[in-house]
Amino acid sequence: MSTQPSKTLQTFPNPAPERDYHIHMQVPEFTCLCPLTGQPDFARIVLDIIPDKKCVELKSLKLYMWSYRNEGAFHEKVTNTILDDLVKALSPRFARVTAQWYVRGGIYTNVVVEHHKRGWKPKPRVDLGQFDPAQPAAMGG
């Protein structure tokens, strides 16, 4: 195999550091091991990042997520470690990691952790009205 799991998160310069923008990534097939039973745990990991000077390179993120496959860790620990590693690599303005753990013992678990860069204030959200794309635009007149 030409690639192996890795804990290294590679980065590249943010192409638009002058503005806040939202990077939304989903990892639908995350796996690690239960530290008590050794059985696999499965999750959907959602990453929401407002970058500052750096962005994460996606292949390195894939290999990073793969590196957990044979590790035993509690859901809360894995989720917090992923956030810590992203913050260490990127120093983002904002980052949120949402781990949606699939059912185990009849219980679904969601773990959400956030980072806010000191001094960063999000701009107010602009709520644009929705329109039905199936309806033609109204003509003025």
ChimeraX attribute file (.defattr): number of C-alpha atoms within 10 A of each C-alpha:
attribute: neighborCount
match mode: 1-to-1
recipient: residues
	/A:1	3
	/A:2	3
	/A:3	6
	/A:4	9
	/A:5	15
	/A:6	15
	/A:7	14
	/A:8	13
	/A:9	21
	/A:10	16
	/A:11	16
	/A:12	11
	/A:13	14
	/A:14	14
	/A:15	12
	/A:16	12
	/A:17	13
	/A:18	9
	/A:19	10
	/A:20	15
	/A:21	13
	/A:22	12
	/A:23	13
	/A:24	12
	/A:25	13
	/A:26	14
	/A:27	15
	/A:28	13
	/A:29	11
	/A:30	20
	/A:31	22
	/A:32	23
	/A:33	19
	/A:34	17
	/A:35	14
	/A:36	9
	/A:37	8
	/A:38	13
	/A:39	12
	/A:40	14
	/A:41	20
	/A:42	21
	/A:43	21
	/A:44	17
	/A:45	23
	/A:46	17
	/A:47	18
	/A:48	16
	/A:49	25
	/A:50	21
	/A:51	24
	/A:52	21
	/A:53	16
	/A:54	19
	/A:55	22
	/A:56	19
	/A:57	13
	/A:58	13
	/A:59	11
	/A:60	17
	/A:61	20
	/A:62	15
	/A:63	17
	/A:64	20
	/A:65	21
	/A:66	18
	/A:67	18
	/A:68	18
	/A:69	16
	/A:70	14
	/A:71	15
	/A:72	19
	/A:73	17
	/A:74	14
	/A:75	21
	/A:76	14
	/A:77	10
	/A:78	17
	/A:79	21
	/A:80	19
	/A:81	13
	/A:82	19
	/A:83	20
	/A:84	18
	/A:85	15
	/A:86	22
	/A:87	20
	/A:88	11
	/A:89	16
	/A:90	23
	/A:91	20
	/A:92	20
	/A:93	21
	/A:94	21
	/A:95	24
	/A:96	22
	/A:97	24
	/A:98	20
	/A:99	27
	/A:100	20
	/A:101	19
	/A:102	15
	/A:103	12
	/A:104	10
	/A:105	6
	/A:106	7
	/A:107	9
	/A:108	11
	/A:109	14
	/A:110	16
	/A:111	16
	/A:112	15
	/A:113	16
	/A:114	15
	/A:115	17
	/A:116	16
	/A:117	13
	/A:118	8
	/A:119	7
	/A:120	10
	/A:121	10
	/A:122	11
	/A:123	7
	/A:124	6
	/A:125	6
	/A:126	6
	/A:127	6
	/A:128	6
	/A:129	5
	/A:130	6
	/A:131	9
	/A:132	7
	/A:133	7
	/A:134	6
	/A:135	7
	/A:136	8
	/A:137	9
	/A:138	6
	/A:139	5
	/A:140	4
	/A:141	3
